[in-house]
Amino acid sequence: MNAISPRVLLVRGMLAGLLAGLAAFLFAYVLGESKVDAAIAIEEAGAHDHGDGAAPVSRALQATAGLGTGTVLYGVALGGIAALVFCYALGRIGRFGPRSTAALVAGGLFVTVSLVPFFKYPANPPAVGDPETTVQRTTLYVLMLALSVLLGAAALILGRRLAPRMGNWNASVVASLAFVVAVGIAYASLPGINEVPADFPAVLVWQFRLASLAIQAAMWTTFGLTFGFLAERALAPTVASKEAVQPAS
């Protein structure tokens, strides 16, 4: 157990999350907003009734300040959660240093929080999806997200329990396979949703989904690298003091 207060790492995690949110905003603005505009144009072209009332928030504000605020707050929140996971994982998942542990935590959270739910219920651009099924779609996505996180935690616990008997490598392989099988069962059990209109450009859907995945990848990569650096700097005095009290060989 490290002597440093978890609060110190929590603050650094939130700071790294802020930078990760800024990176996500940059990727979303460059890669995603053009796809959103194209989808909105298709939606408006196919609408039979265009209301005269102005939108409460302009599209320009949504694509800049609104998008930036949302991604930054999202990044800060996830950064704080990831920092707490890091506090638990450090020294418990193998003899990894702070940077390696931060990279493993960021990678694990990217898989469980982003990848697994995405492959079951991928993101769709505007004009795709029945408004009457919004609650159902949101509920299923949150359920898949919760299952993914729980299954990831269960796989981690399984790997730790198997490690003394099988070794770290074999235990990690078995735990990973168990996670994949469990996720496959969850995929098969939950209903699928496909509400993409037949006349909607498939290329635009594909590009929007790739952009969404790239945004998540950019956010977690930025967090892992930034938080690994900050955590190592915070833990360095603790490590140095422990080495200083050890008797010389």
Residue pairs with C-beta under 8 A, 6 or more apart in sequence:
1 91
2 87
2 90
2 91
2 235
2 238
3 238
4 234
4 235
4 238
6 83
6 84
6 87
8 234
9 83
9 86
9 87
9 231
9 234
10 80
10 83
10 84
10 87
12 83
12 227
12 230
12 231
12 234
13 79
13 80
13 81
13 82
13 83
13 84
13 86
13 227
14 76
14 79
14 80
14 83
15 79
15 226
15 230
16 79
16 83
16 222
16 223
16 226
16 227
16 230
17 75
17 76
17 77
17 78
17 79
17 80
17 82
17 223
17 227
18 72
18 75
18 76
18 79
19 75
19 222
19 223
19 226
20 75
20 78
20 79
20 218
20 219
20 220
20 222
20 223
20 226
21 71
21 72
21 73
21 74
21 75
21 76
21 79
21 219
22 68
22 71
22 72
22 75
23 218
23 219
23 221
23 222
24 71
24 74
24 75
24 215
24 216
24 218
24 219
24 222
25 67
25 68
25 71
25 72
26 218
27 211
27 214
27 215
27 218
27 219
28 67
28 71
28 211
28 215
29 63
29 64
29 67
31 211
31 214
31 215
32 208
32 211
32 212
32 215
33 63
33 67
35 125
35 204
35 207
35 208
35 211
36 63
36 125
36 126
36 208
37 59
38 125
38 204
39 125
39 126
39 127
39 128
39 204
39 208
40 59
40 126
40 127
42 127
42 200
42 201
42 204
43 126
43 127
44 50
46 127
57 66
71 215
71 219
75 219
75 223
78 109
78 113
78 219
78 223
79 223
79 227
82 105
82 106
82 109
82 223
82 227
83 227
85 105
85 109
86 101
86 102
86 105
86 227
86 231
89 101
89 104
89 105
90 96
90 98
90 101
92 160
93 101
93 104
93 156
93 159
93 160
94 168
96 104
97 232
98 228
98 231
98 232
98 235
99 228
99 229
99 231
99 232
100 228
101 228
101 231
102 224
102 227
102 228
102 231
103 224
103 225
103 228
105 224
106 220
106 221
106 223
106 224
106 227
107 220
107 224
108 152
108 156
109 220
110 216
110 217
110 220
111 152
112 148
112 149
112 151
112 152
113 145
113 148
113 149
114 213
114 216
114 217
114 220
115 213
115 216
116 144
116 145
116 148
116 183
117 141
117 144
117 145
117 148
118 209
118 212
118 213
118 216
119 187
120 144
120 186
120 187
120 190
120 192
121 137
121 140
121 141
121 144
121 193
122 209
122 212
123 208
123 209
123 212
124 195
124 196
124 205
124 208
124 209
125 204
125 205
125 208
127 197
127 200
128 195
128 196
128 197
128 200
128 205
129 137
129 195
130 195
133 193
133 195
136 193
137 193
140 190
140 191
140 193
143 190
144 186
144 190
147 183
147 186
148 183
148 186
151 179
151 182
151 183
151 186
152 179
154 179
154 182
155 175
155 176
155 178
155 179
155 182
156 175
158 171
158 174
158 175
158 178
159 171
159 172
159 174
159 175
159 176
160 171
161 171
162 170
162 171
162 174
162 175
163 171
165 171
166 174
196 202
196 205
